[in-house]
Amino acid sequence: MKTGIYGILKAKFLIDDDAIKNWRFIVFIILLAIVMIANTQRYEQKVFKIAALTSEVKELRSEFVDRRSQLMKLRLESTVSEKMVEKNIFPSSVPPVKIKVKKEEEKTFLKKIWQ
């Protein structure tokens, strides 16, 4: 047991005759660690990007609600009439009348013959 631990501490497993197998395994572990680190880095970048986009969406949504409320206020009849008074355009005292136009049917060839 003492020689086993002492051999590991001196790294004799790296210089023995079967050291090639050990080196391959060590290189594999190192490459696997590098891949895991790169994967974690990409994941964190995506998380930060998602957080930034989420905050941007919230900001744009609040701006949309603000603009919509401004539009509703501008569309009110009282607001429109105030703006028109500044330009000396006043609302009509006579209510509007709906005009109905009757569409004449186009006479087909057979209807023209029978008349």
N, C-alpha and C positions, 0 to 999 in steps of 0.2 A: 504494500500500500504506500509506504513511504517513498519507494523508488518510482511509483506511478505518478504521484503528485510532484515529486522532484523532477521527473522527466517532463511533465507538462509545463512546470515553471521554467525549465531550461529550454523548452520548445524543441525537444528532441524529435517530436513527431513531424517536424518540418524538414529535418535533415536525414531521416532514416531512408532505407531503401524503398519503402512504400510511400514516400513523401509526395509523389505525383498525385496520388488519389486525394491526399489531404489538401494539397494546393488547389486542385480542381474544386473541391468542396468549398474551400475558403473563398475562391474567386466567385463561385456561384452565389454564396451568401452575400458577398460584397455587391455584386450586380443586383441581386434581389433587394438589398437595402437601398441602392440608388434608385431603383424603379419605384419603390414604396415612397421614398422622399419626394420624387418628382410627381407622383400621383397625388400626394398630400398637398403639394404646392399648387397644382392645378385646381384641386378641389377648393382650397382656400381662396384662390383668385375668383372662382365662380361664385363663391358665397359672398365675397365683397361686391362683385358686380351685381348680383341679385339684390343685395341690400341697397346699393346705390339706385338701381332702377325702381325699386319699391318706393323709396323716398321721392324719386322724381314723379312717379305715378300719383302719389298722394298730393304732391304740390300741384301737378297739372289738374287733378280732379278738383282741388279747392279753387283753383283759378277758373275752371269751367263753371263751377257753381256760382262764383262771384259774377262772372260775365253774364250768366243766364239771368241772375237777379237784376243786373243792370239793364239787360234787354227787356225784361218784363216791365221794369219801371218806365223805360223809354216808350214802350208800346201803349201805355195807358192813354186814354183819350184826353185826360186833363193835361198830361205832359205835352202831347202833340199840339193841343190847342194853345198852350202857353207859347210854344215855339213859333206857331203860326201868327200869333198876335204881334210878336216882335217884327215880323215881316209884313205887317198890315194885311194879313189874310184872316178873315173872321169866319166862324162856322155859320152855316146856312140856317136861317130861321124856318125855312120850309123843309119838312122831312122828305127824304128821297122817295121816289115812286119807282116801282119795279115795272120795267117795260117788257111785255111779252111779245115775241115775234112768232107768228105762225108760219111754219115752214110749209111751203107748197110742195105737194108731191109731184115728182117728175112723172109726166105721163109717158107710159110706154107706148110702143108702136100699136099694140092691140087696143089700148084704151083710146088712142087717137082715132082709130078706125071706127069704133063703135059709137063715137059721139057725133 
